[in-house]
Amino acid sequence: GAMRSRAEVDATLQTAKLNPAELLPAVHCLSFGPQAGAGECCLLQLEPGLCAELEAGGSLVIRGEKEEQAVLCSKDKTYDMKIADTSNMLLFIPGCKTPEQLNADQASCNIIHSQIAGFSNNYWELRRCRPKLKKLRKLLMEDPYEGPDSQKDQTSTFSKYTTEDLLSLIQASEEEILHQLQVIDACKIEGYWRILEFDYEMKLLNHVTQLIDSESWSLSKVPLRTCLEELGSLEPTDMIEHILLSYGRKYIDDREVYFEMHEDKICRAIAQMLLQNAVKFNLSEFQEVWQQSVPEGMTTRLDQLKGLALVDKSSRPETIFLLKVEDLPENNQERFNSLFSIREKWTEVDITPYIQDLCAEKQTVGALLTKYARSSMQNGVKVYNSRRPIS
């Protein structure tokens, strides 16, 4: 419409029964610009940290395949995106001056004509969430690496994944993905991320532990160079080094590279090897065989098996069976459904390793249990069962 004059503005204020003395002298007269359509603009609410990251030249990426709920990632964090509706319409006005700016600039003309460039009734809200990393292992397990002699690897039709591929497929930030690749002991072979097939991994580990045994080395000081010289004729040296990195901590002493072997991790892997050959195992027999199977000088303890195996104390005799946390669903409710279908009542000690990874920042296992389970006392022990009937 036509530009308004001061007289028209004052007349409008009078009609609206507003006292001009209580208002700032400057008046914004708004009109819609030619291209001000709804849905042209999206608003995203950022916490100060993310804002600073963008201003410093960082970038934010939206990740997810078509059927997944979108997440937004910074370089090291992941956020769920939710639409928040507002009751007031939000108007975008380029070059709009705030009351503070107007007060500072007394000389400004007191009628300001502004064009609205766009409007919106909602904005995207970000909520920090757990990176969705289950899929990472799942993708790499499609085609685990069976070693250099494997026929399967030459003829394999499976997809192999580079870092770039994983960044486009996994709903997590780059730092979270790279950290998780370390956690699951993935290694880069010819530019692709791979997980070693379990039997091949055990074969490599066995070579190393036998060498340690025959050389009578201390488990805290295994020399890299000698390992590569002695075992290099049996397996590729980068595989020998990978297994040492997976099952030990690398350090340098007097310019030589050594590894301090992780006792718990080695004992755990050997337990998995023994347990995956049977549905259930007599607990005391298993413990005996397990202790005999680990390298000299290592001590097996059931708490090395958290999130890998479960003891059934109610059966006579007591039994133990394989139950791997990484095989369970990533979604909270589905995780609890699946645990309650395996066992009706759980103690907090037993269930903790299977839900620990679901805890959000600062959330406790207790809080998760309160939400997804109900508790009762059984022979003086607190147990948890499902809040809903398990089909």
N, C-alpha and C positions, 0 to 999 in steps of 0.2 A: 504494500500500500504506500500511500504518500508519506513523506517524512512528517513526524509530529512536531508541533511548535511547543514552546514552554507553556503557553496559555492552555493548550489542549491537555497537556500533562497535568497542570494544576486543576483543571476542571474535572479530570478523571479522578484525581486524588480526593476532591471534594465529594463527588458522587460515592466514592468508596468509603467516605467518612474517615479518611486518614489525615492525621495532622502532619503537614510537611515539615514542621520543626523537628519531629522525631526521626525523620528520614535523612539519609545522606543527600546532599544537593544534587549529585550526579544522577542522572536517570538513564537506564539502558532501555532503548526501544528495540525490541527484537523482531526480526522478520525471518521467515524460512528462506534459506538460499535455494537456488534452482535444483541442486542435487541432494537435498536433505531427505533421504529416504530412510525408513526404519530398516534395521538388519544390514545396513551397509557397514556399520561399525561394530566392533566387539570390544568390550571393556574387560581388562584383566586386572584383578587386584593383586598387587605384589607386596610381600613383606619387605622391610627396608634392606635386608641383606641381598635379596634377589635384585632389587632395584639398583643397588650399588654395583652388583655384578654386571648388569646390562650397561649401566652408564660407563663402566670401565672397559666396555668393548666385548664383554662376554656374550654368549648366546644361550637362549633357552630353546629346547627342542620338544615338540610334541611327538610322543611315540606310541605305537600300537598298531596292530593289524585291524582290518575292517571290523571283525567281530568282537574286538576287545574294547573295553572302556578306556578312553584316552588318558594318558598321564603326561605331565609336563616335567622335563628333567633339566636341571642345571648341570654343571660339570660334575657335581658330587652328591646331588640329592634328587629325590623323586616326589612328585606331588600329584594327588588326585585332583581332577578338575570337576567342579560342580557348578551348575548354573544357579545363581541366586537372583530371585526376582525382587524388584523394588516397587514400592507403592507409588513413589514419585517418578515422573518421567525424567530421565537424565538427558540434558541438552549439551551438545558439544559446540562451544563458541570460540573460534580461533581468536587469539589476541584479547581475550576477555580480561578486564582488570578487576582485581579483588578490592574490597573496601580499603584494605591497608594501602594498596598501591594508589588508590584514588586520593586518600588523605595526604599521602606524601606529595602528591602532584596537584596542589591546590589550584594551579592555573588552568587545569583542564576544563574544556567546555562542559557545561553541565547537562547536555543531552548527548548521549553516545548511541549511535545507531549500529547495532550488531547483527550480523547474519548468523543464523543457526546452520551449522554444516551437517548435523546429523543428530539423532536421538536414539535412546535405547531404554528398554524397561527392565533390563537385567544385565548382569555382569558375571564373569567367570571368577570363581573363588577357588583358591588353591589350598589343599590340605596336605601337609607332609604325610607321606605314606611309606610303607615298607616297599622296597624295590621288588618287582615281581620276577624273581630269579629262578624259580623252579624250572621254567621252560629252558633255561640255559643248559642245564644238565640233560634234560630230555632231548634236546636237539643233538647234543654231542654223543648221547648214548645210541642214537640211530645207527651210528657206524663207529664203534669203538676201535681203537688201533690195536691190531693183534701182532704187531712186530713186523720187521722188514721182510720176513719170508712168507708172510701171509698171501695166499693166492687171492683171497677175497679183496684185498686192498688194490690189487692190479685191475680187477674187473668191476670194482664197486660202482654202483650207479647212484649211491646215496649222495645227498648234497654234502659238501664240506663247507665249513664256515670260516671266513676271515674275521678280523676284528670289526671291519666295516659292516659285514653281514649281520653280526651279532648286535651291533649298535642299532641296526634298523629293525631287528626282530624282537629284541628284549626290552621290556618296559622298565628300564632302570638307567641311571646316569652312567657315564663312561667310567668314572672311578669305581662305582659300585659293581659294574660288570667285570672290570679288570681284577678287583679284589676277589670277587666270587670265583673267577677262573683259577686264582691261586688256591682258594679254599677247597675246590673240588679237584685239585692237582691236575688241571688240564695242562697240556704242553703244546707248543707250536711245532708242527711238523710240516716242512715245505710251505710255510706261510698260512697253514690252516690250524685252527684250534682243535685238538683231539683229546679224548680221554682214553687212557690205556684200558684195554679189556682186562678184567680182573685176573684171569689166569695168567696172562702175560705179565701183568704187574707183579704177581706173586712169584713168577719164575725169576724176574729181575731181582726182587727182594731176596729171594733164596740164594741167588749167586752172591749177593753182597754179604748176607749173614754167614754163609759158609766160608767166605774169604776171611771175614773178621775172626771167625772161629779158628780157621787153620793158621792164621798169622798171630793168634792170641793178642789182637789189638784191644785196647780199652774201648768200650762202646762210646766213650766221650771224645775219642780222638782217632777218627778213621780218616786216613790220608787219601785225598782225591786222586793224586797222581798215580799212586800204586794201584788203586782200584781200576783206573782206566787202563793201565799197562796190563794188569793181570786178567781183566775181564773183557778187554777190547776185542779179543779174538772170538768171544762168544756172542756179544751183542754190541750194537752201535754205541759209541762212547757217549753220545748225547742222551741216550736212554739210561745208561748207567748213572750219569750225572743227574738226570731227572729223578731217578728213584732215590738217590741220596738227598736231593732237595726236598722230595715229598716226605721222606721218613727221617730227616735229620735237620739240624740247624748248621748252616755254613759259617765258619769263622776262619780267620787267618792268624797263624802263629809262626813267627820267624820266616815270613814270606812264603810259607807253604799253606795250601788250603786244606782244612780239615772239616769233618762233620761230627757233630755230637748227635748220636742217634736218639730218636724219640721212642723210648721204651713203650709207653702206653699205646702209641700208634701202631707199632709193630705187633704188639700182643693182640690188639684189636683186629688187625688185618688177618692174622693167623686164625683167630676165633671165627671170623667171617668165613674163611676158607673151610673150616671144619663144619660150621653150622649149615652152610648152604647145601650140604649133601644129604641132609635129613630134615624131615618135617619137624619132629621134636626129638630132643635129646635128654636122656637121663642126666640130671644136673651134676651129680657127683662124679659120674663117669666122664662127662664132658670136661669137668674141671681138671681131672687127672690127665686126660689125653692132651688137653690144651697146654698145661704146664710142661708136659714132656715135649711138645712140638715147638716151643719158643726157643730162641737162641740161649745158650749157656749164659747164666748170670742175669737173666731177666725174670721178673716175678709177675705172674698173672693175677689180676684182681677183677672181680665182677664189675666194679665201677668203671673199668676201662671200656665197658660195653654199652654205656649210656646212648640211647638213640639208635642202637644197632640190634640188640637182642633183649628179650623179655623173659624173666623167670616166672614160672607158674608155681606159686607156693601152695596152691590149693590141691594140686594133683599129688597122688602118692604113688611112687616116689616123686619128688619135685622134678620139674622139667624146665628146659630152656629152649627157646626157638628164636629164629631170626625175625626181627621186625625193624625195618630201616625207616628212619624218620624221612629220608628223602623220597621214599616211595608213597608217602601220604599226601593228600590234597593240600593245596596252598591256601585255599579259602577257609576261614575260621570255622564256620558252621559245618562244612563238609569234613574238615579235619576231625572235629569232635564226633560227628556221626560215624565216621569210619573207625575211630578208636573205641566208641561204645559198642560197635558191632563186633569188634575183636574181643572185648572184655566188658562185661556189664558194669562192674564196679572197680574203680581205680583208687589207689592211695595217691596222695599228692607226690610222694617220692617217685612212684612208678610212672605217673603220667607226665611229670615235669619235662624230661628229656624230649617228649613227643609234642610238646606245645610251646616250649621255650622260644623257639624261632618265630612264633606268632606274636610275641609281645611287641607292642609299639614302643616308641621312646618312653621311658620312665614308667611303663606299665608293668605290673608284676604278674606272675603266674596266678597268684591268688585272685587278682581282679578278673583275669580271663575265666577262671573256674567259676567265680560267682556269676558271671554272665551266661556261660554256656552249660553249666552243670548244676545239679543240686546235691547238697551234701547230707550225709546221715552218719550215725555212729554204728560201727559193727565191731563187736568184741572190744570196745574201748578204743578203736582206731577210726579216725574220720575217713570215710570213703566218698567218692563222687560218682554219680550216675547221670544218665541223660535227662535233660529237662523235657524231652519229647519222646514219644514212642519210636523205637528204631524199627523200621520196616524190614 
